[in-house]
Amino acid sequence: MSRLTITLKAALHRALKETAARQKRSIASIIEESLRLRGIRDQASARSLVAQARTL
């Protein structure tokens, strides 16, 4: 697993921490879910998705 450092505005960071606490989740899990929802996937997953689409 890789580590990543990002810079957020204080209000957004606070909202992210509050959301994580309220949902009893980690900040990382919320960010990972957000990336998946935006369509950002690892290369193997992206290739698999393209292959599935081509069979339709």
C-alpha angles and dihedrals in degrees: 000000000000128000124227133192119207133177117229133177110260094246093052092047090050091049091049092050092047092049092049091050093046092050093040090235135123122258087239092057091051092049092046091051091049091052092050091049089053089054097254109146138160115266096258092051092047092051091049091051091050091048091052091049091052092057093057 
